[in-house]
Amino acid sequence: MLNSSAHTDDKFHLGLLIHLANQFKDQLISQYFSDADITAPQFKVLISIHKGWTSPVEISKNLVMDAGAMSRMVDRMVKRELIARTPNPQDKRQVILTLCDKGQALCDRFEKDALDSIIGKLTARLTPGESRSLVELITKMLPDEITAPHR
């Protein structure tokens, strides 16, 4: 059953607005880290490792990223010494990703400064109450299995 409120305006349907908000957020991330030559997708890989995901397969599923694209990105990030790739001791066919010092520094910078700056710009036109409501509504909209790993 379709929720008719999601289709009130053909130009700005909910799917498009969510996509545009995500694009805007990625643009803000890329701008913030432009001095470090880090793109939003690369940063998402770094922060995923920082949060404890160590398998490229886990990360690509979490980020809804094609496995081939993930593999190429990991290769570039290893060459730039942002992350390290080591064989999994329990299964030599798999690898474990860890942050190198440069990658860890970027994650620390994000947690200390960037998150507030990026979220502040993303929600600049909202009141604090509207921001809280948006968080509640998006959390309610998403299935528990998608939000559970981030709680």
C-alpha positions in Angstrom: 0.0 0.0 0.0 1.4 3.4 -1.0 1.4 6.3 1.4 -0.2 9.0 -0.6 1.6 11.7 1.4 4.8 10.6 -0.2 3.5 11.5 -3.6 2.0 14.9 -3.0 4.1 16.7 -5.5 5.4 15.1 -8.7 8.5 17.3 -8.8 9.6 16.6 -5.2 8.5 13.1 -4.3 10.0 11.6 -1.2 12.4 9.4 -3.1 13.9 12.3 -4.9 14.2 14.4 -1.8 15.9 11.7 0.1 18.3 11.3 -2.8 19.0 15.0 -3.0 19.6 15.2 0.8 22.1 12.3 0.5 23.8 14.0 -2.4 24.0 17.3 -0.5 25.5 15.5 2.6 28.1 13.8 0.4 28.9 17.1 -1.2 29.5 18.6 2.3 31.7 15.7 3.3 33.8 16.0 0.1 34.1 19.8 0.6 35.1 19.4 4.2 37.8 16.8 3.4 39.0 18.4 0.1 42.3 19.4 1.6 43.0 15.8 2.4 41.9 14.7 -1.1 39.2 12.4 0.3 35.9 11.8 -1.4 32.7 11.1 0.5 32.7 7.4 -0.6 36.3 7.0 0.6 35.4 8.7 3.9 32.4 6.4 4.4 34.8 3.4 4.0 37.1 5.0 6.6 34.4 5.6 9.1 32.9 2.1 8.6 36.3 0.6 9.5 36.5 3.1 12.5 33.1 1.8 13.7 34.3 -1.8 13.6 33.4 -3.2 10.2 36.6 -4.9 9.0 35.5 -7.0 6.0 35.2 -5.4 2.6 32.1 -7.5 2.0 30.5 -6.1 5.2 31.4 -2.6 4.3 30.2 -2.8 0.7 26.8 -4.2 2.0 26.6 -1.5 4.6 27.3 1.2 2.1 25.3 -0.4 -0.7 28.3 -0.4 -2.9 29.2 -2.8 -5.7 31.9 -5.3 -4.7 34.1 -4.4 -7.7 33.9 -0.7 -6.9 34.7 -1.5 -3.3 37.7 -3.5 -4.3 39.1 -0.7 -6.5 38.5 1.8 -3.8 40.3 -0.3 -1.2 43.2 -0.7 -3.5 43.5 3.1 -3.9 43.2 3.7 -0.2 45.8 1.1 0.6 48.2 2.8 -1.8 47.6 6.1 -0.1 48.3 4.5 3.3 44.8 5.4 4.6 44.0 1.7 5.3 45.8 -1.6 5.5 44.7 -4.9 4.2 45.8 -8.1 6.0 44.8 -11.8 5.5 42.1 -13.0 7.9 43.9 -15.6 10.1 40.7 -17.7 10.3 40.1 -17.7 6.5 43.0 -16.9 4.2 40.5 -16.1 1.3 39.2 -13.1 3.2 41.0 -9.9 4.3 40.7 -7.6 7.3 40.8 -3.9 6.8 42.3 -1.6 9.4 43.0 2.1 9.6 46.5 3.4 9.1 47.6 6.5 11.0 46.4 8.9 8.2 43.0 7.2 8.1 42.6 7.3 11.9 43.5 11.0 12.0 40.7 11.7 9.5 38.2 9.7 11.5 39.3 11.6 14.7 39.0 14.9 12.9 35.5 13.9 11.8 34.4 13.0 15.3 35.9 16.2 16.8 35.1 18.8 14.2 33.6 17.7 11.0 30.4 16.0 12.2 29.1 19.1 13.8 30.1 21.3 10.9 28.6 19.0 8.2 25.4 18.3 10.2 25.1 22.1 11.0 25.3 22.9 7.3 22.9 20.1 6.3 20.3 21.2 8.8 21.0 25.0 8.7 17.5 25.8 7.6 15.8 23.7 10.2 15.0 24.6 13.8 16.4 22.3 16.5 12.9 20.8 17.0 12.6 20.2 13.2 16.0 18.5 13.3 14.9 16.2 16.1 11.6 15.4 14.3 13.5 14.6 11.1 15.8 12.2 13.0 12.7 10.5 14.6 10.9 10.2 11.3 13.8 8.9 9.3 14.6 6.4 12.1 10.9 5.3 12.1 10.9 5.0 8.3 14.0 2.7 8.1 13.8 -1.0 9.0 15.4 -2.0 12.3 18.0 -4.2 10.6 19.3 -1.1 8.8 19.5 1.1 11.9 20.5 -1.5 14.5 24.2 -1.7 13.6 24.5 2.1 14.1 22.9 2.2 17.6 
